[in-house]
Amino acid sequence: MTFDEVAEAAGVAFEVVAVLVLVAGFCLAATRSALTWRRSHDARRAYRTLREVLGGGLLIALEILVAADLVGTVAVDPTVQNIAVLGLIVVIRTFLSFSIETEIEGVFPWRRGGREG
């Protein structure tokens, strides 16, 4: 097996793991939300739980997909065009991650300083 074949297989493996994380995140989010609803009968709280857990799964899956893109683009065929496309993909996914995290936390990251700890 050549290096390119191993790198391509690793990129595909990362993509499969990202899909599994999405599915597991959805199942976990639905389960936790249902348990929250069952215990509290508070629809808002159950919805918040669903959003937070599902959002966390989305963030992890996005990070794994960035790793897949890095392996698939840079390791297999590092042309200037492929690296430019990779840069655009990373920018888009970073924006998505930022948006999802802000949506989950309800505050911009630079405003979170006093809330952590």
Protein Blocks (a to p, Z undefined) as FASTA:
>chain_A
ZZklmmmmmmmmmmmmmmmmmmmmmmmmmmmmmmmmmmnopaklmmmmmmmmmmmmmmmm
mmmmmmmmmmmmmmmmmcfklmmmmmmmmmmmmmmmmmmmmmmnopafklmmmmgZZ
